[in-house]
Amino acid sequence: MENNKRLDVLNRKVIKINSVSPTFCLAKWLQTTTMLYNGFTHSCHHPGAHKIDVENIKDNPQGLHNTPQKLLARQDMLNGIQTKECGYCWSIENLKQDHFSDRHYKSSSEGSGFWPNFDKVVESGLGENIAPVYFEVAFENVCNFKCSYCSPSVSSRWMEEIEERGPYYLSNGTKANDLEWLKHTGQFPIHHKQHNPYIEAFWKWWPELYQTVNIFRITGGEPLLSENTWKILDYVIENPRQDFKISINTNMGVPKKLITKLIEKVNLLHGKIAEITIFTSAESIGEQAEYSRYGMDWELFKSNTEYFLQNTSQDVKMSYMTTVNILSASTFDLFLAYILELRGKYSKDRAHSRVGVNVAFLRHPLHQVITLLTPSGKEAFTNKINTFIESNSNDLEMSSLYIEEIEQLKRLLAFMNSAEGSLEQRRNLVSFFNEYDSRRGTDFLKTFPELSDVYELGQT
């Protein structure tokens, strides 16, 4: 069976990874996610980001990646210490149920370039001058969405709202999306019309970086609204590399003319580079998706994604990223069914699937995590997901789940059941969404009647 073979390969790789250290992760050496709009970086997308010292990039733009904090984390990993910033993976591994974490998946990945560089990383020690093979960059925070779990540091639309209306005051006296806190922590974005030393350092490094990076991924904000995205695409079109892979995160909720422009650039790149992947995001459907991912038009989202798939080559992939939260609970299975439908419709065979999905769960803000469901809500969600897995696990069918996706769904359930929601978190949920509805003309209970029991607990 295909899934059993994939699982066997993964198990053998994990044994080798853990032979270096039970906390060793290649992503800490070879991957970087860097927010150039405010000068923050982290290894993969799970750890909290930290500030890049401008002095460290004046003469060496590689300081965008090999920061002192990352070197300390690498030392911890070599010493078998669960470095604090990587709690997402440790929370999965510490469940003691033999779940694979993203440390395992990322380190064992062939396509990313991580696994082929295993020996190089081990030999590099702390890797003070190691170049990333996976570089994810956010040039700007310009965005047309303001998702419920997002923030002004990532979304310009959130920034506009908070500048006009102020932060959200939660029931425990804390503030959500407070601009003063962003300024205090150095996360306040540099306006796109101002001089930005981080973007300057990036473009200085780019010609050299481009020669060695395996996967280059552009995120945001909304990348299709940034001129830097189109500048990168034009550079690659003019300087093709057969082993280069490019990815773009987009909410696919922009006007169709930008999707058409993206299709034109992607088609110009076809055959000139190794791989093109478009990542988009959702975790629910219909009006519930529009509520949580405020700014989304669900029908436009579906239309844009299918238009893209219809007008690009079979070699071009589209992957759906999820951040499963309490607002996703009632329609997440329907969203998964939609993804599998697309997989069957647009993939020529199971070995060459064009449509993927990655199941991750929200950890912050705490008033929106899926652990806030009541026991009956958790039971209902567990039953729905287990039923979905059972109905879509035939690895001979085009539109069925892969072993990695099944494992991700199982660890989502394990996370959901690993903690009970506190009264404070539920009260904060109520205070946040009451203000959310007041500002946006939405209605939480009308949109999510199945969450009325959670809401009522938060009113006590």
Number of C-alpha atoms within 10 A of each C-alpha: 8 12 15 11 11 13 13 11 11 18 15 11 18 18 13 13 21 14 11 15 16 17 22 24 25 24 24 25 29 26 25 26 23 29 30 25 26 25 25 20 27 26 28 23 15 16 16 15 18 20 18 24 15 15 9 15 19 14 10 12 20 21 19 26 26 26 20 14 14 22 17 12 21 24 17 17 21 18 15 15 15 17 17 12 17 19 15 19 19 17 13 21 18 12 13 8 10 10 17 18 18 20 23 24 15 19 25 26 15 12 13 21 21 24 19 14 15 17 9 13 20 15 9 12 14 20 19 16 13 16 18 25 22 25 23 27 23 28 27 29 30 25 24 19 22 24 18 17 18 16 21 25 25 24 22 22 22 23 25 13 15 18 13 9 10 15 18 18 16 20 17 11 8 11 15 17 20 19 20 12 13 15 12 9 11 14 22 19 22 18 14 13 6 7 10 17 16 25 20 15 20 19 13 14 15 14 11 10 19 18 11 14 22 22 23 22 22 25 24 26 28 27 23 25 18 19 11 16 22 16 11 16 17 15 13 19 17 12 11 15 17 10 14 19 19 24 19 23 24 21 27 25 23 21 12 16 9 15 19 15 13 19 19 13 16 22 16 15 21 16 14 17 17 18 19 23 19 23 23 19 18 23 26 28 21 13 15 19 23 19 25 23 22 18 18 23 18 20 12 15 20 15 14 21 18 14 15 21 20 12 13 16 16 14 16 19 21 24 18 19 17 21 18 21 27 22 24 23 23 20 18 22 21 15 19 22 16 15 20 19 15 20 24 18 15 18 19 13 14 16 9 13 20 23 24 18 23 16 20 19 22 17 18 11 16 19 25 24 24 28 24 26 26 16 13 10 20 18 13 14 21 20 13 17 20 16 12 19 19 11 11 18 17 16 16 12 12 22 25 23 25 20 17 18 17 20 17 21 21 18 23 21 21 16 17 22 18 12 11 13 19 15 15 16 20 25 21 25 23 22 20 20 21 16 16 17 13 10 11 10 9 16 14 20 13 10 15 18 11 14 20 13 13 20 22 12 15 19 13 8
